Every structure is written in structure tokens, then in C-alpha cells.
Amino acid sequence: MPRVAVILSGCGVFDGSEIHEACAALLALDRAGAEVVIAAPPGPQLHVVDHLAGEASAGESRDILVESARIARGEIRSLPDVDPATVDAVLMPGGFGAAKNLCTFAVDGADCTVNPAVTEFLNKVHDLGRPIGAMCIAPVVLARIFGPNLSPRVTIGNDPTTAALVNQMGARHVDCAVEGVVVDRANLMVTTPAYMLAGSIKEVFAGAETFVQELLGLCAQDSQR
């Protein structure tokens, strides 16, 4: 049974993890028989968004780990406390939190930096030869960390502006349909557009099933090395 670390970035599409994507990934992992370890980096979110008004809430602060615990039903660990050697793969749902809290892409574009705990964890996982999957906008984290040295093939769908920024960070963007995936077997990475393109929740769930199957397939590939 593969053990997969799912890294969340808060709770809610505009300032944290996209809830549909997180649930779709968790359901697909459960259906595949994977054991899941949900984690998030501790620390303040970039900001808090009122999802009803669609505007930032002035003067309000929330913690990434505490908010992520909502999706995890409280069963969550602080990312620095998770030993990368104990997981067989990593999965990151999207949502603006991936571009605001896991990294600063939403503010800094191609000049973004990645949360130090996320950088350390993903680098160690990659050094161990374990696959990494990212949904929606989360592939920009992979582009920032691994682009300069590995030039991984990733997708955020087909938005030309975002794709150009991904390429600028050293990754190689591949256009992809909403329910499709891009698999970089050489670098053990899987990405899928999800809500970067999806017009309905059924498209997100369909894409997540294929995405998880490919990610777990890379786990099997790694075990045969």
C-alpha cells in the first residue's frame, strides 16, 4: 500500500487549497487503496479572503496549518514533522493558496520564492526518487524548485501567460486538456489542470482519478528501480 503525503495550503479556493480538488484527490487515493498523510506548513496565510464577498478581509490573519486541518477533519501534521523517507509519493492540490502560501507566485510571478518547509520536503522527496504530483496552479511550485536544474515537463492547462511564466522558471510547459495529465517519467512528476480549465466538479473528479492513477504508477516504477 503506497503512502502518499498530501500537502495542503489552507482551506478555500481564494486563499488556500481548492476544496473540490483536495477532496477529489483524497477520494481517488482512497479508492486506489493508498494510505494518506495530510500535511501543511505552519505559518500565516498571505491574507484571508471572504469567499462570499470575494474580497480580502482587512486585519484578519489565519494559520495555513490550522486552516488546512478543516479539510483534513483534524487529521493533519505540520509538514516539517513529516519524514520524507516515510512516504512513497507527494500530492499537492491547487487553489490560490498554492500560489500564495506554498509560494509567492501570485505576487511575484516567475521571481517567486517557495515556502522553506515545502522546498526542503520536496527536495528530499525527489532525492529519494519518490514521485510528486501537482494539480491546477500548484505545478508552479515544481517549476520554481526544479525548473533551473531539471526542466521538468508540467502543465497548468493552456493559459499562455501562466505557461510563459512556468517556462521562464526553467520548466517546460505542455498544453493539456481538462481531464488529461502530463507525466514526466524522467523526473517522476505528474500534473493536471483541474480548475485551471474545469467548468464543473465532475471534470475535476474525472481528472483527479487519472492523475492519481498515474502518480501511483510512478510509485510502482520507483519500486522497480
Summary of the structure (lengths in Angstrom):
residues: 225
radius of gyration: 15.7
end to end distance: 17.5
largest distance: 51.8
contacts: 849
relative contact order: 0.17
helix: 44%
strand: 18%
